[in-house]
Amino acid sequence: MIEFVASLSGFIGGLVRPNWWPPLWYTSLILLFAFPIINEILLSLKGYCRKFRVLRAPENFPDDVFPIVYSPKYNIHAFGLEKLHPFDASKYRRVFEDL
């Protein structure tokens, strides 16, 4: 997000003040479109590298038990407006309590 704002402000600043640093506007325009591509490549590379890291259960962990991962952050709250949406935003809390 910061790089988007910096590129956009550099582009606008280069158009408003062309004599300040002449290549500012087109350098910022190139970076405005290059940052998402570079970011996607880096995130894909990170996901590819992490794919091979396998977490194993402890030796004494029973085979018929599954761990439950839950965090209160999973529940979406929007000042009560989530009750108007057809998607149940607090279902994770209720499922965790039922289990």
Secondary structure per residue as TSV (DSSP state, phi and psi in degrees):
chain	resnum	aa	ss	phi	psi
A	1	M	-	360.0	-40.2
A	2	I	H	-64.7	-41.1
A	3	E	H	-67.4	-31.5
A	4	F	H	-66.4	-46.9
A	5	V	H	-65.0	-40.9
A	6	A	H	-65.4	-41.6
A	7	S	H	-67.1	-41.7
A	8	L	H	-66.4	-42.4
A	9	S	H	-68.8	-34.8
A	10	G	H	-65.5	-38.0
A	11	F	H	-64.7	-47.2
A	12	I	H	-67.2	-40.9
A	13	G	H	-64.6	-36.0
A	14	G	H	-68.2	-30.6
A	15	L	H	-77.6	-35.6
A	16	V	H	-75.1	-41.9
A	17	R	-	-121.1	77.3
A	18	P	T	-68.6	-21.5
A	19	N	T	-87.7	-5.6
A	20	W	T	-69.7	-54.3
A	21	W	S	-150.0	102.6
A	22	P	T	-54.6	-42.5
A	23	P	T	-82.0	10.6
A	24	L	H	-63.5	-44.1
A	25	W	H	-68.9	-41.8
A	26	Y	H	-81.2	-26.6
A	27	T	H	-66.2	-42.8
A	28	S	H	-65.5	-37.0
A	29	L	H	-66.2	-41.6
A	30	I	H	-62.9	-45.1
A	31	L	H	-67.3	-31.0
A	32	L	H	-60.2	-37.2
A	33	F	H	-91.7	-21.4
A	34	A	H	-82.8	-32.0
A	35	F	H	-59.1	-46.8
A	36	P	H	-62.2	-35.2
A	37	I	H	-68.6	-45.0
A	38	I	H	-64.0	-42.0
A	39	N	H	-62.7	-41.8
A	40	E	H	-65.4	-39.9
A	41	I	H	-63.3	-44.6
A	42	L	H	-66.4	-40.4
A	43	L	H	-68.1	-36.3
A	44	S	H	-66.0	-40.2
A	45	L	H	-64.8	-40.5
A	46	K	H	-63.2	-44.2
A	47	G	H	-63.9	-38.3
A	48	Y	H	-65.8	-40.7
A	49	C	H	-70.0	-35.4
A	50	R	H	-79.1	-14.2
A	51	K	T	-62.6	-29.6
A	52	F	T	-88.4	-4.7
A	53	R	-	-88.0	111.2
A	54	V	-	-106.0	129.4
A	55	L	-	-91.6	126.7
A	56	R	-	-106.7	148.3
A	57	A	-	-73.8	153.6
A	58	P	-	-61.6	160.0
A	59	E	T	-62.4	-35.9
A	60	N	T	-91.2	14.0
A	61	F	-	-79.7	127.3
A	62	P	-	-66.6	149.3
A	63	D	T	-76.0	-25.4
A	64	D	T	-94.6	10.7
A	65	V	-	-116.9	134.8
A	66	F	-	-113.6	134.0
A	67	P	-	-72.6	145.1
A	68	I	-	-109.1	124.6
A	69	V	-	-105.7	121.3
A	70	Y	-	-143.5	143.4
A	71	S	-	-139.8	142.1
A	72	P	G	-62.0	-16.7
A	73	K	G	-69.9	-15.3
A	74	Y	G	-68.3	-27.6
A	75	N	S	-76.9	129.2
A	76	I	-	-95.4	127.8
A	77	H	-	-124.8	133.9
A	78	A	S	-136.5	56.1
A	79	F	T	57.1	36.9
A	80	G	T	88.0	-10.7
A	81	L	G	-73.2	-15.7
A	82	E	G	-67.8	-20.2
A	83	K	G	-71.9	-20.1
A	84	L	G	-83.4	-16.2
A	85	H	S	-84.9	143.9
A	86	P	S	-68.2	-22.4
A	87	F	S	-80.6	130.5
A	88	D	-	-77.6	106.2
A	89	A	T	-80.3	-18.5
A	90	S	T	-111.2	26.5
A	91	K	H	-69.4	-27.7
A	92	Y	H	-65.7	-38.6
A	93	R	H	-64.9	-44.3
A	94	R	H	-67.4	-38.4
A	95	V	H	-64.6	-42.4
A	96	F	H	-64.1	-40.9
A	97	E	H	-67.5	-36.3
A	98	D	H	-68.2	-35.5
A	99	L	-	-73.2	360.0
